[in-house]
Amino acid sequence: MATKAEERVLTDHEEIRNWAEERGAKPACVKGTEGEDDSCLLRLDFPGYSGEGSLEHISWDRWFRVFDQRKLALIVEDRTADGKPSNFNKLVSRKTVEERA
């Protein structure tokens, strides 16, 4: 019997990095979104998905610097409803997460 997939909210750098690396994801920016302050539109690039042409890999240091500057949180799903590892993730503002709580 399938159960509902559970989401977690992550802001801890080590937890985020571990979650992403367990799934083979690399920190990335959407190409063409770089700002003067070295910021960009953040993404996690998973192997075999559509990011190949539109994403540019960046360092974890830069990814987390932008993540903290923008006061973001990462919503993740560890497993799908049928128990398989999930890549679901969504970057949201920490304020949005606080309002949902």
N, CA and C atoms as a LAMMPS dump frame, in Angstrom:
ITEM: TIMESTEP
0
ITEM: NUMBER OF ATOMS
303
ITEM: BOX BOUNDS ff ff ff
-5.0000000000000000e+02 5.0000000000000000e+02
-5.0000000000000000e+02 5.0000000000000000e+02
-5.0000000000000000e+02 5.0000000000000000e+02
ITEM: ATOMS id mol type element x y z
1 1 1 N 0.839 -1.182 0
2 1 2 C 0 0 0
3 1 3 C 0.885 1.248 0
4 2 1 N 0.622 2.162 -0.901
5 2 2 C 1.417 3.394 -1.007
6 2 3 C 1.021 4.368 0.1
7 3 1 N 2.015 5.044 0.617
8 3 2 C 1.761 6.076 1.612
9 3 3 C 2.097 7.424 1.006
10 4 1 N 1.624 8.469 1.621
11 4 2 C 1.908 9.818 1.132
12 4 3 C 3.387 10.127 1.324
13 5 1 N 3.99 10.701 0.295
14 5 2 C 5.394 11.099 0.394
15 5 3 C 5.51 12.259 1.38
16 6 1 N 6.569 12.246 2.175
17 6 2 C 6.753 13.295 3.172
18 6 3 C 7.83 14.273 2.739
19 7 1 N 7.554 15.552 2.96
20 7 2 C 8.504 16.609 2.639
21 7 3 C 9.21 17.073 3.896
22 8 1 N 10.46 17.528 3.71
23 8 2 C 11.226 18.138 4.792
24 8 3 C 11.727 19.479 4.295
25 9 1 N 11.917 20.399 5.235
26 9 2 C 12.474 21.706 4.904
27 9 3 C 13.907 21.746 5.419
28 10 1 N 14.838 22.046 4.505
29 10 2 C 16.255 22.085 4.87
30 10 3 C 16.806 23.495 4.708
31 11 1 N 17.579 23.927 5.705
32 11 2 C 18.345 25.172 5.589
33 11 3 C 19.803 24.924 5.955
34 12 1 N 20.096 23.815 6.618
35 12 2 C 21.451 23.474 7.026
36 12 3 C 22.274 23.057 5.803
37 13 1 N 23.413 23.72 5.609
38 13 2 C 24.23 23.476 4.42
39 13 3 C 24.648 22.019 4.297
40 14 1 N 25.078 21.416 5.383
41 14 2 C 25.555 20.033 5.337
42 14 3 C 24.422 19.068 4.974
43 15 1 N 23.238 19.29 5.54
44 15 2 C 22.09 18.437 5.227
45 15 3 C 21.719 18.546 3.747
46 16 1 N 21.723 19.769 3.233
47 16 2 C 21.382 19.986 1.821
48 16 3 C 22.402 19.299 0.934
49 17 1 N 23.672 19.51 1.221
50 17 2 C 24.735 18.917 0.399
51 17 3 C 24.656 17.393 0.426
52 18 1 N 24.45 16.821 1.612
53 18 2 C 24.325 15.36 1.728
54 18 3 C 23.129 14.839 0.938
55 19 1 N 21.974 15.504 1.062
56 19 2 C 20.772 15.075 0.346
57 19 3 C 21.037 15.091 -1.162
58 20 1 N 21.629 16.175 -1.654
59 20 2 C 21.89 16.313 -3.093
60 20 3 C 22.917 15.29 -3.568
61 21 1 N 24.015 15.152 -2.844
62 21 2 C 25.081 14.257 -3.29
63 21 3 C 24.664 12.792 -3.249
64 22 1 N 23.774 12.421 -2.321
65 22 2 C 23.248 11.051 -2.293
66 22 3 C 22.508 10.72 -3.594
67 23 1 N 22.03 11.752 -4.278
68 23 2 C 21.268 11.573 -5.518
69 23 3 C 22.074 11.952 -6.756
70 24 1 N 23.359 12.255 -6.558
71 24 2 C 24.233 12.601 -7.669
72 24 3 C 24.058 14.014 -8.195
73 25 1 N 23.335 14.865 -7.46
74 25 2 C 23.06 16.234 -7.925
75 25 3 C 24.257 17.142 -7.674
76 26 1 N 24.411 18.12 -8.556
77 26 2 C 25.478 19.108 -8.441
78 26 3 C 24.853 20.504 -8.323
79 27 1 N 25.511 21.414 -7.576
80 27 2 C 25 22.78 -7.461
81 27 3 C 25.126 23.484 -8.809
82 28 1 N 24.111 24.273 -9.157
83 28 2 C 24.113 24.921 -10.469
84 28 3 C 23.348 26.233 -10.436
85 29 1 N 23.609 27.038 -11.491
86 29 2 C 22.878 28.272 -11.768
87 29 3 C 22.199 28.108 -13.126
88 30 1 N 21.055 28.746 -13.286
89 30 2 C 20.434 28.813 -14.602
90 30 3 C 21.267 29.795 -15.423
91 31 1 N 21.721 29.361 -16.595
92 31 2 C 22.554 30.217 -17.453
93 31 3 C 21.802 31.501 -17.783
94 32 1 N 22.549 32.625 -17.748
95 32 2 C 21.962 33.907 -18.111
96 32 3 C 21.264 34.635 -16.982
97 33 1 N 21.312 34.079 -15.756
98 33 2 C 20.626 34.735 -14.627
99 33 3 C 21.602 35.36 -13.639
100 34 1 N 22.87 35.437 -14.001
101 34 2 C 23.878 35.968 -13.083
102 34 3 C 23.653 37.454 -12.837
103 35 1 N 23.748 37.855 -11.576
104 35 2 C 23.604 39.26 -11.202
105 35 3 C 24.96 39.868 -10.888
106 36 1 N 24.98 41.187 -10.706
107 36 2 C 26.224 41.894 -10.386
108 36 3 C 26.799 41.45 -9.045
109 37 1 N 25.963 40.974 -8.156
110 37 2 C 26.413 40.566 -6.822
111 37 3 C 26.83 39.092 -6.773
112 38 1 N 27.113 38.5 -7.953
113 38 2 C 27.529 37.101 -8.068
114 38 3 C 26.394 36.136 -7.743
115 39 1 N 25.165 36.65 -7.734
116 39 2 C 24.033 35.767 -7.482
117 39 3 C 23.518 35.211 -8.81
118 40 1 N 22.607 34.279 -8.728
119 40 2 C 22.003 33.682 -9.909
120 40 3 C 20.776 32.897 -9.457
121 41 1 N 20.045 32.362 -10.414
122 41 2 C 18.893 31.524 -10.115
123 41 3 C 19.417 30.122 -9.824
124 42 1 N 19.318 29.689 -8.573
125 42 2 C 19.896 28.423 -8.131
126 42 3 C 19.069 27.221 -8.558
127 43 1 N 19.768 26.143 -8.811
128 43 2 C 19.145 24.855 -9.095
129 43 3 C 20.068 23.755 -8.587
130 44 1 N 19.523 22.542 -8.469
131 44 2 C 20.323 21.346 -8.267
132 44 3 C 20.205 20.563 -9.572
133 45 1 N 21.34 20.191 -10.143
134 45 2 C 21.369 19.495 -11.423
135 45 3 C 21.539 17.999 -11.181
136 46 1 N 20.496 17.242 -11.519
137 46 2 C 20.501 15.795 -11.346
138 46 3 C 20.924 15.121 -12.645
139 47 1 N 21.753 14.079 -12.563
140 47 2 C 22.196 13.408 -13.786
141 47 3 C 21.011 12.822 -14.551
142 48 1 N 21.045 12.985 -15.886
143 48 2 C 20.01 12.398 -16.724
144 48 3 C 18.754 13.227 -16.875
145 49 1 N 18.735 14.441 -16.326
146 49 2 C 17.555 15.297 -16.443
147 49 3 C 17.835 16.437 -17.416
148 50 1 N 16.922 17.34 -17.578
149 50 2 C 16.953 18.318 -18.665
150 50 3 C 17.873 19.515 -18.461
151 51 1 N 18.676 19.556 -17.415
152 51 2 C 19.485 20.731 -17.129
153 51 3 C 20.711 20.918 -17.989
154 52 1 N 21.037 19.943 -18.826
155 52 2 C 22.31 19.955 -19.546
156 52 3 C 22.596 21.254 -20.299
157 53 1 N 21.644 21.765 -21.057
158 53 2 C 21.891 22.964 -21.839
159 53 3 C 21.617 24.259 -21.112
160 54 1 N 20.844 24.217 -20.049
161 54 2 C 20.399 25.454 -19.404
162 54 3 C 21.069 25.737 -18.066
163 55 1 N 21.818 24.782 -17.537
164 55 2 C 22.435 24.963 -16.229
165 55 3 C 23.958 25.003 -16.321
166 56 1 N 24.545 25.794 -15.436
167 56 2 C 25.999 25.893 -15.323
168 56 3 C 26.38 25.472 -13.913
169 57 1 N 27.266 24.484 -13.798
170 57 2 C 27.69 24.033 -12.475
171 57 3 C 28.512 25.115 -11.784
172 58 1 N 28.28 25.261 -10.478
173 58 2 C 29.015 26.221 -9.656
174 58 3 C 29.509 25.495 -8.412
175 59 1 N 30.32 26.167 -7.616
176 59 2 C 30.827 25.555 -6.377
177 59 3 C 29.709 25.549 -5.32
178 60 1 N 29.85 24.615 -4.383
179 60 2 C 28.913 24.616 -3.254
180 60 3 C 29.035 25.917 -2.479
181 61 1 N 30.252 26.453 -2.349
182 61 2 C 30.438 27.714 -1.61
183 61 3 C 29.588 28.822 -2.225
184 62 1 N 29.656 28.965 -3.539
185 62 2 C 28.862 30.001 -4.202
186 62 3 C 27.359 29.714 -4.058
187 63 1 N 26.971 28.458 -4.232
188 63 2 C 25.554 28.072 -4.14
189 63 3 C 25.007 28.469 -2.762
190 64 1 N 25.759 28.127 -1.716
191 64 2 C 25.291 28.441 -0.358
192 64 3 C 25.356 29.933 -0.056
193 65 1 N 26.296 30.662 -0.639
194 65 2 C 26.36 32.111 -0.44
195 65 3 C 25.089 32.768 -0.992
196 66 1 N 24.68 32.376 -2.194
197 66 2 C 23.452 32.917 -2.795
198 66 3 C 22.227 32.443 -2.008
199 67 1 N 22.234 31.174 -1.606
200 67 2 C 21.15 30.58 -0.813
201 67 3 C 20.903 31.397 0.454
202 68 1 N 21.985 31.749 1.15
203 68 2 C 21.858 32.524 2.388
204 68 3 C 21.529 33.993 2.122
205 69 1 N 22.134 34.581 1.081
206 69 2 C 21.833 35.98 0.743
207 69 3 C 20.346 36.16 0.464
208 70 1 N 19.773 35.212 -0.216
209 70 2 C 18.351 35.3 -0.598
210 70 3 C 17.421 34.727 0.458
211 71 1 N 18.004 34.263 1.569
212 71 2 C 17.213 33.696 2.679
213 71 3 C 16.27 32.602 2.167
214 72 1 N 16.875 31.607 1.513
215 72 2 C 16.106 30.514 0.936
216 72 3 C 16.078 29.302 1.845
217 73 1 N 15.126 28.424 1.587
218 73 2 C 15.03 27.109 2.211
219 73 3 C 14.805 26.114 1.085
220 74 1 N 15.2 24.871 1.302
221 74 2 C 15.013 23.829 0.302
222 74 3 C 14.018 22.813 0.832
223 75 1 N 12.903 22.67 0.125
224 75 2 C 11.921 21.645 0.469
225 75 3 C 12.306 20.394 -0.313
226 76 1 N 12.475 19.272 0.372
227 76 2 C 12.856 18.029 -0.287
228 76 3 C 11.909 16.912 0.103
229 77 1 N 11.92 15.903 -0.729
230 77 2 C 11.192 14.67 -0.46
231 77 3 C 12.242 13.572 -0.468
232 78 1 N 12.326 12.792 0.592
233 78 2 C 13.337 11.733 0.652
234 78 3 C 12.939 10.521 -0.183
235 79 1 N 11.673 10.177 -0.118
236 79 2 C 11.17 9.003 -0.838
237 79 3 C 9.835 9.334 -1.495
238 80 1 N 9.573 8.682 -2.609
239 80 2 C 8.276 8.841 -3.271
240 80 3 C 7.223 8.087 -2.455
241 81 1 N 5.978 8.243 -2.82
242 81 2 C 4.893 7.584 -2.092
243 81 3 C 5.053 6.063 -2.106
244 82 1 N 5.685 5.516 -3.15
245 82 2 C 5.88 4.061 -3.203
246 82 3 C 7.23 3.611 -2.627
247 83 1 N 7.94 4.539 -1.95
248 83 2 C 9.144 4.174 -1.221
249 83 3 C 10.45 4.289 -1.972
250 84 1 N 10.418 4.708 -3.225
251 84 2 C 11.661 4.868 -3.997
252 84 3 C 12.319 6.2 -3.652
253 85 1 N 13.657 6.286 -3.783
254 85 2 C 14.326 7.564 -3.53
255 85 3 C 13.763 8.655 -4.444
256 86 1 N 13.545 9.831 -3.887
257 86 2 C 12.953 10.94 -4.636
258 86 3 C 13.968 12.043 -4.861
259 87 1 N 13.895 12.685 -6.028
260 87 2 C 14.719 13.854 -6.332
261 87 3 C 13.927 15.147 -6.151
262 88 1 N 12.674 15.049 -5.71
263 88 2 C 11.849 16.255 -5.619
264 88 3 C 12.507 17.269 -4.695
265 89 1 N 12.636 18.497 -5.196
266 89 2 C 13.139 19.588 -4.373
267 89 3 C 12.588 20.895 -4.916
268 90 1 N 12.451 21.855 -4.016
269 90 2 C 11.925 23.166 -4.397
270 90 3 C 12.563 24.22 -3.506
271 91 1 N 13.138 25.235 -4.134
272 91 2 C 13.703 26.358 -3.391
273 91 3 C 12.613 27.379 -3.136
274 92 1 N 12.465 27.774 -1.88
275 92 2 C 11.448 28.754 -1.485
276 92 3 C 12.068 29.72 -0.487
277 93 1 N 11.401 30.828 -0.253
278 93 2 C 11.907 31.762 0.76
279 93 3 C 11.639 31.181 2.151
280 94 1 N 12.556 31.459 3.063
281 94 2 C 12.369 30.975 4.44
282 94 3 C 11.104 31.569 5.041
283 95 1 N 10.758 32.776 4.639
284 95 2 C 9.546 33.432 5.131
285 95 3 C 8.301 32.617 4.739
286 96 1 N 8.29 32.092 3.515
287 96 2 C 7.176 31.268 3.046
288 96 3 C 7.041 30.029 3.915
289 97 1 N 8.155 29.413 4.256
290 97 2 C 8.152 28.207 5.094
291 97 3 C 7.62 28.538 6.48
292 98 1 N 8.053 29.663 7.049
293 98 2 C 7.593 30.066 8.375
294 98 3 C 6.086 30.313 8.373
295 99 1 N 5.566 30.877 7.292
296 99 2 C 4.14 31.16 7.209
297 99 3 C 3.318 29.88 7.108
298 100 1 N 3.898 28.831 6.504
299 100 2 C 3.199 27.551 6.349
300 100 3 C 3.144 26.785 7.661
301 101 1 N 4.104 27.039 8.536
302 101 2 C 4.228 26.257 9.785
303 101 3 C 3.117 26.554 10.771
